Amino acid sequence: MQINTALLALLTLPIVLTGCNNNDSARKQTPQKEQTVHKPKRKEVVDHHGCKTWEGYVWSEVKDSCIRLWESGTELQQKNDWEAVAVVVLANDGSRAELYFPDEPTIVLPRKSNTSWGNDSLLLTGNTENFSLAKNGIVQYRVPTSAPEPAPPKKTASRKKKR
């Protein structure tokens, strides 16, 4: 009986081994799906007004719509710190001016005259080419201006010596 069991084990061993090899070759022949890495989507945030903040839109009270500041506003630079900026956006009818400061809530100023908007402490004067913003009477921000070009050299009239 021991011989029959040993003989049976020897006879079934090649079949078992061949079956294992077939699985390996089958695995090698069928292409395996590559693992796809899912990249996280950028954070697509829509604010409570429906502005797509990931595309640079912010809500403008004076325009009553979502705007991009660099498209609709005028940049002002702080007088003593040219890296600090504010942005002015005028209502379509010019009745109000909205001020955007970094990390601060926006401020809406009513029109005081054709070229000025203000409240008790802030006064915006000028137009999109030369706005200035004063706080308590002291100019804090202005439209950036490029450095003035040097004046051309004066022409001197050449004098001919009379002979």
Secondary structure, DSSP 8 states (H G I E B T S, - for coil): -HHHHHHHHHHHHHHHHHHHHHHHHHHHHS---------------B-TT--BGGGTEEEETTTTEEEEHHHH-EEEEETTEEEEEEEEEE-TTSSEEEEE-TTS--EEEEEEETTEEE-SSEEEES-TTT-EEEETTEEEEE---------------------
